[in-house]
């Protein structure tokens, strides 16, 4: 993804570095995955009836 952004936004080098855009994109994707997974983990810690199932895994993969 970072390599694609490097080439796709090469014309914007005067405004912002494409490498910076690529790194920010990857960090944002990691946050978008870590936050719901962390909240789900906290919810599982408070309620033992909650388990990770296929729907949760599909949702995380969809966000990715």
OpenMM code with the backbone's topology and positions (N, CA, C; nanometers):
from openmm import Vec3, app, unit

residues = "UNK UNK UNK UNK UNK UNK UNK UNK UNK UNK UNK UNK UNK UNK UNK UNK UNK UNK UNK UNK UNK UNK UNK UNK UNK UNK UNK UNK UNK UNK UNK UNK UNK UNK UNK UNK UNK UNK UNK UNK UNK UNK UNK UNK UNK UNK UNK UNK UNK UNK UNK UNK UNK UNK UNK UNK UNK UNK UNK UNK UNK UNK UNK UNK".split()
positions = [
    Vec3(0.0824, -0.1174, 0.0000),
    Vec3(0.0000, 0.0000, 0.0000),
    Vec3(0.0880, 0.1253, 0.0000),
    Vec3(0.1933, 0.1218, 0.0790),
    Vec3(0.2827, 0.2369, 0.0860),
    Vec3(0.3519, 0.2614, -0.0477),
    Vec3(0.3920, 0.1551, -0.1155),
    Vec3(0.4575, 0.1697, -0.2459),
    Vec3(0.3605, 0.2281, -0.3477),
    Vec3(0.2354, 0.1836, -0.3445),
    Vec3(0.1349, 0.2397, -0.4359),
    Vec3(0.1178, 0.3887, -0.4106),
    Vec3(0.1084, 0.4286, -0.2856),
    Vec3(0.0894, 0.5700, -0.2524),
    Vec3(0.2108, 0.6520, -0.2959),
    Vec3(0.3306, 0.5932, -0.2840),
    Vec3(0.4504, 0.6639, -0.3293),
    Vec3(0.4399, 0.7020, -0.4764),
    Vec3(0.3887, 0.6099, -0.5594),
    Vec3(0.3777, 0.6380, -0.7019),
    Vec3(0.2522, 0.7177, -0.7360),
    Vec3(0.1425, 0.6901, -0.6696),
    Vec3(0.0165, 0.7564, -0.7028),
    Vec3(0.0201, 0.9055, -0.6700),
    Vec3(0.0879, 0.9425, -0.5625),
    Vec3(0.0913, 1.0823, -0.5202),
    Vec3(0.2281, 1.1458, -0.5438),
    Vec3(0.3005, 1.0959, -0.6422),
    Vec3(0.4333, 1.1500, -0.6723),
    Vec3(0.4257, 1.2948, -0.7203),
    Vec3(0.3152, 1.3338, -0.7791),
    Vec3(0.2993, 1.4711, -0.8264),
    Vec3(0.2788, 1.5724, -0.7153),
    Vec3(0.2535, 1.5261, -0.5960),
    Vec3(0.2288, 1.6170, -0.4821),
    Vec3(0.3540, 1.6375, -0.3975),
    Vec3(0.4693, 1.6072, -0.4506),
    Vec3(0.5936, 1.6157, -0.3733),
    Vec3(0.6185, 1.7551, -0.3167),
    Vec3(0.5678, 1.8585, -0.3804),
    Vec3(0.5904, 1.9946, -0.3320),
    Vec3(0.5094, 2.0217, -0.2049),
    Vec3(0.3927, 1.9602, -0.1939),
    Vec3(0.3057, 1.9866, -0.0798),
    Vec3(0.3373, 1.8977, 0.0396),
    Vec3(0.3474, 1.7663, 0.0159),
    Vec3(0.3721, 1.6708, 0.1242),
    Vec3(0.4426, 1.5484, 0.0648),
    Vec3(0.5250, 1.4868, 0.1444),
    Vec3(0.6008, 1.3705, 0.0975),
    Vec3(0.5081, 1.2504, 0.0774),
    Vec3(0.5139, 1.1836, -0.0366),
    Vec3(0.4334, 1.0627, -0.0567),
    Vec3(0.4699, 0.9520, 0.0418),
    Vec3(0.5961, 0.9462, 0.0844),
    Vec3(0.6362, 0.8458, 0.1837),
    Vec3(0.5629, 0.8708, 0.3156),
    Vec3(0.5493, 0.9965, 0.3530),
    Vec3(0.4763, 1.0294, 0.4750),
    Vec3(0.3297, 0.9895, 0.4628),
    Vec3(0.2702, 1.0129, 0.3462),
    Vec3(0.1311, 0.9722, 0.3247),
    Vec3(0.1166, 0.8207, 0.3356),
    Vec3(0.2116, 0.7461, 0.2826),
    Vec3(0.2065, 0.6001, 0.2895),
    Vec3(0.2169, 0.5498, 0.4324),
    Vec3(0.3080, 0.6066, 0.5095),
    Vec3(0.3238, 0.5653, 0.6494),
    Vec3(0.1993, 0.5997, 0.7296),
    Vec3(0.1441, 0.7166, 0.7075),
    Vec3(0.0218, 0.7568, 0.7791),
    Vec3(-0.0935, 0.6640, 0.7430),
    Vec3(-0.1029, 0.6231, 0.6171),
    Vec3(-0.2094, 0.5316, 0.5747),
    Vec3(-0.1988, 0.3973, 0.6460),
    Vec3(-0.0788, 0.3430, 0.6543),
    Vec3(-0.0602, 0.2140, 0.7214),
    Vec3(-0.0892, 0.2265, 0.8705),
    Vec3(-0.0438, 0.3334, 0.9337),
    Vec3(-0.0710, 0.3534, 1.0765),
    Vec3(-0.2211, 0.3699, 1.1029),
    Vec3(-0.2893, 0.4394, 1.0142),
    Vec3(-0.4334, 0.4557, 1.0290),
    Vec3(-0.5052, 0.3224, 1.0166),
    Vec3(-0.4614, 0.2390, 0.9223),
    Vec3(-0.5231, 0.1074, 0.9065),
    Vec3(-0.5017, 0.0225, 1.0324),
    Vec3(-0.3810, 0.0279, 1.0878),
    Vec3(-0.3544, -0.0477, 1.2107),
    Vec3(-0.4417, 0.0007, 1.3259),
    Vec3(-0.4600, 0.1333, 1.3373),
    Vec3(-0.5463, 0.1865, 1.4418),
    Vec3(-0.6909, 0.1442, 1.4185),
    Vec3(-0.7349, 0.1458, 1.2915),
    Vec3(-0.8728, 0.1065, 1.2603),
    Vec3(-0.8997, -0.0390, 1.2938),
    Vec3(-0.7963, -0.1207, 1.2978),
    Vec3(-0.8117, -0.2609, 1.3353),
    Vec3(-0.7939, -0.2796, 1.4854),
    Vec3(-0.6951, -0.2114, 1.5428),
    Vec3(-0.6621, -0.2303, 1.6847),
    Vec3(-0.7714, -0.1773, 1.7768),
    Vec3(-0.8348, -0.0671, 1.7414),
    Vec3(-0.9357, -0.0094, 1.8308),
    Vec3(-1.0573, -0.1005, 1.8479),
    Vec3(-1.1236, -0.1467, 1.7393),
    Vec3(-1.2378, -0.2361, 1.7602),
    Vec3(-1.1980, -0.3697, 1.8225),
    Vec3(-1.0809, -0.4211, 1.7849),
    Vec3(-1.0362, -0.5474, 1.8439),
    Vec3(-1.0101, -0.5302, 1.9936),
    Vec3(-0.9522, -0.4183, 2.0322),
    Vec3(-0.9283, -0.3904, 2.1740),
    Vec3(-1.0578, -0.3728, 2.2514),
    Vec3(-1.1522, -0.3009, 2.1937),
    Vec3(-1.2815, -0.2824, 2.2609),
    Vec3(-1.3543, -0.4162, 2.2748),
    Vec3(-1.3463, -0.4971, 2.1724),
    Vec3(-1.4083, -0.6297, 2.1778),
    Vec3(-1.3404, -0.7155, 2.2840),
    Vec3(-1.2075, -0.7025, 2.2944),
    Vec3(-1.1337, -0.7751, 2.3975),
    Vec3(-1.1744, -0.7321, 2.5378),
    Vec3(-1.1923, -0.6023, 2.5578),
    Vec3(-1.2387, -0.5542, 2.6884),
    Vec3(-1.3798, -0.6035, 2.7177),
    Vec3(-1.4630, -0.6060, 2.6156),
    Vec3(-1.5989, -0.6551, 2.6326),
    Vec3(-1.5970, -0.8032, 2.6679),
    Vec3(-1.5066, -0.8799, 2.6052),
    Vec3(-1.4937, -1.0225, 2.6371),
    Vec3(-1.4432, -1.0424, 2.7793),
    Vec3(-1.3586, -0.9511, 2.8284),
    Vec3(-1.3046, -0.9626, 2.9635),
    Vec3(-1.4129, -0.9402, 3.0684),
    Vec3(-1.5116, -0.8579, 3.0369),
    Vec3(-1.6177, -0.8302, 3.1339),
    Vec3(-1.7346, -0.9273, 3.1237),
    Vec3(-1.7498, -0.9932, 3.0095),
    Vec3(-1.8620, -1.0840, 2.9892),
    Vec3(-1.8074, -1.2141, 2.9305),
    Vec3(-1.8054, -1.3187, 3.0091),
    Vec3(-1.7451, -1.4442, 2.9644),
    Vec3(-1.8277, -1.5165, 2.8576),
    Vec3(-1.9504, -1.4737, 2.8336),
    Vec3(-2.0333, -1.5378, 2.7315),
    Vec3(-1.9967, -1.4918, 2.5906),
    Vec3(-1.9225, -1.3822, 2.5793),
    Vec3(-1.8840, -1.3280, 2.4490),
    Vec3(-1.7597, -1.4014, 2.3991),
    Vec3(-1.7630, -1.4448, 2.2740),
    Vec3(-1.6495, -1.5141, 2.2138),
    Vec3(-1.6233, -1.4589, 2.0743),
    Vec3(-1.5018, -1.4746, 2.0301),
    Vec3(-1.4680, -1.4353, 1.8933),
    Vec3(-1.5248, -1.5401, 1.7985),
    Vec3(-1.6014, -1.4943, 1.7011),
    Vec3(-1.6611, -1.5859, 1.6052),
    Vec3(-1.6269, -1.5412, 1.4640),
    Vec3(-1.6838, -1.6094, 1.3682),
    Vec3(-1.6535, -1.5808, 1.2282),
    Vec3(-1.6989, -1.4410, 1.1877),
    Vec3(-1.8080, -1.3925, 1.2445),
    Vec3(-1.8585, -1.2593, 1.2093),
    Vec3(-1.7583, -1.1518, 1.2511),
    Vec3(-1.6994, -1.1671, 1.3696),
    Vec3(-1.5989, -1.0704, 1.4153),
    Vec3(-1.4762, -1.0722, 1.3245),
    Vec3(-1.4300, -1.1899, 1.2878),
    Vec3(-1.3126, -1.2006, 1.2025),
    Vec3(-1.3409, -1.1418, 1.0642),
    Vec3(-1.4605, -1.1654, 1.0119),
    Vec3(-1.4990, -1.1084, 0.8826),
    Vec3(-1.5041, -0.9571, 0.8913),
    Vec3(-1.5551, -0.9031, 1.0010),
    Vec3(-1.5615, -0.7581, 1.0183),
    Vec3(-1.4219, -0.6965, 1.0225),
    Vec3(-1.3299, -0.7588, 1.0949),
    Vec3(-1.1931, -0.7069, 1.1015),
    Vec3(-1.1259, -0.7132, 0.9643),
    Vec3(-1.1453, -0.8229, 0.8929),
    Vec3(-1.0870, -0.8348, 0.7588),
    Vec3(-1.1490, -0.7350, 0.6617),
    Vec3(-1.2773, -0.7036, 0.6788),
    Vec3(-1.3429, -0.6036, 0.5950),
    Vec3(-1.2827, -0.4663, 0.6182),
    Vec3(-1.2556, -0.4334, 0.7434),
    Vec3(-1.1931, -0.3044, 0.7742),
    Vec3(-1.0539, -0.2973, 0.7142),
    Vec3(-0.9846, -0.4096, 0.7165),
    Vec3(-0.8500, -0.4128, 0.6588),
    Vec3(-0.8574, -0.3947, 0.5096),
] * unit.nanometer
topology = app.Topology()
chain = topology.addChain("A")
for resn in residues:
    res = topology.addResidue(resn, chain)
    for name in ("N", "CA", "C"):
        topology.addAtom(name, app.Element.getBySymbol(name[0]), res)
